[in-house]
Amino acid sequence: MSSAPIVRHSLHESLVAPLREMILQGELRPGEKVPEEELSERFGVSRTPIREALKVLAAEGVLQILPHRGAIVARITEEQIEELFPIMASLERLAGLLACQQATDADVARVRALHERMVECYQSGDEVEYLRHNRLIHEAFFAIAGNATLSAFYQQILTRIHACRFVVRKSRAHWQAAVDEHTQMIEAFEARNAVRLAALLETHVTGTTVGIARAFVSRMQEEGAAQEPAPAKPRGRGRRLSGAATG
């Protein structure tokens, strides 16, 4: 009797998933330097497999590896918003269609419970838990859709845009709009109205979520500009030029 082949994964491959999850959870934020030494201690490995795992994430566009500075979590740009969010919207639309077709009563009840908990977090001002449950709801639609390839594409795009979707602090107006839209999504899901849920998910991503992302990018740019050192003043040359202002 033939046995199944043994699949062996290298050490750095086993580190990619937990490192990616740290980024998705906001433990490592855009623009921050990845602390290799701390990660080595946390995972009980040398820095070599950590660096190899970081190279994999850099190839995915999640990190940037800078000469003599190590890896930093990549910042998203306006150009990436224009490029990636329409793809995400299309993936979410398809997930909504499939989820309505595949969902059991238990699935619907589970997503409703996640939504109610998310609303409680919104009402109490617990943004960290709100964002976590928000992400769980969207991931639930993909899981219920039952299409592994679709879920893989979603996770790949999500890793690129995670910070301006499930980590960034929202304005009160954006937060309220997101909650209202989620309520409509849950109602459509409970009614098994696949066309409406698909449209709501697509509009949610291309509208409110893009607005949140653009606000996030704008704030990151402002903070980056504020941290830049002021240009050095030119040194005097020993004598004042004729006609120069004296202030």
BELKABEL-V481594 format. One line per field, one symbol per residue. ss: DSSP state (H for helix, E for strand, - for the rest). A space follows every 10 residues. Layout:
# BELKABEL-V481594
ss: ???
This chain:
# BELKABEL-V481594
ss: ---------- HHHHHHHHHH HHHH------ --E--HHHHH HHH---HHHH HHHHHHHHH- --EEEE---E EEE----HHH HHHHHHHHHH HHHHHHHHHH HH--HHHHHH HHHHHHHHHH HHHH--HHHH HHHHHHHHHH HHHHH--HHH HHHHHHHHHH H-HHHHH--- -HHHHHHHHH HHHHHHHHHH ---HHHHHHH HHHHHHHHHH HHHHHHHHHH HHHHHHH--- ---------- -------
